[in-house]
Amino acid sequence: MRDANLYNAKRALPRMSWNPKNLYNLWRRCFGRELRERESLTAKGTLFQQRWAAKQLVRAYHGDFINEKIFKRWYLPSTLPDVRSHQDQGGANGGGSSLLKWALKRDAAEAEARRKKDEDAKGLAPVGSLMFTEVERRIDVIMFRACLAHSVYEARRLVIHGDVLLNGKKHQNPNTRLAPGDMVTVDPKAIRFLQKSAAPKEEPEEAPEEEASSTDAAATSEATAEDATSETGAAADAEASETTLPSQTDVPEEMTSPEASEPLRPSRYRSRLQGMTGLTPFHLPSYASPFIFVPPYLEPSFATCSVVYLRHPTARPGYSEIPTPFDADGSIVRLAWEWYSRRRPRIRSKRQLARMPENRQ
């Protein structure tokens, strides 16, 4: 944890955490007063200040525990995708399509025109958010995305303390970037969601002393009456059984079978369902329920406390798989992309490659 005052309400920087203070800051950035400041960010200050403010916002959420120099060298893609729209090289009057028609390729020209029309209607994919793909591949971030930890900082602590298995082997490096198909398993004893202390405590209501004494007296009187009636009822039942019940020879074979004589037992499936209630309950904080989600590139299994990293996150027109509190195709991400596009990582030498964090590709 880089900052002691991590959830400062004055700055309102969202983080990867379900802390109530952080969720309040996240609400302010998405719906509260800070939303208007975010929308008017492009109209305040110089272009350099706008880019730096956008970079500060996205980096506070995406990997604030990673040093900026290390992030630009190892966690920033060497070739950032271009978020700018590509104009037709043939000119605004459609010179390219006219050349195709002139070359007697009308069908190809019409197909190209339809493709461009569909592309303009859909728009470009929000590829600017893909610059945080390497951060989302980290083992601690994946644990937080799979809802196995309250925050990414707690996930890092679990990895360092040896409570996490990578493909069945103990792993203590939180900087590892996973490959598709890797499975991460967490010790259930280390997950706070599964502990009884996380359950809300209900205090029983105390009755007044006068009412308690009256109820005790009534209970004792009822108990003595029930004992007296039970003795008389038992004698009456014994006499009735001797007179009304038939002999064993008069009862048909179907009723004398052991299945009929024994009481009805629940089936295996029903008993299995009844036994499932004894599992450790999942105590999710009430304030975190609206924010819980699992990205599509993860396959968690809460029964085994594990998650499988299926593939790398992608983006398509109108949708990005990178979880972010900001618009994936908005001004914040675009300005941050412009900041890092001018500060691309340098050519990595052999000495630098030897210091690279573990990357399983």
Summary of the structure (lengths in Angstrom):
residues: 361
radius of gyration: 33.3
end to end distance: 26.5
largest distance: 112.0
contacts: 894
relative contact order: 0.16
helix: 50%
strand: 7%
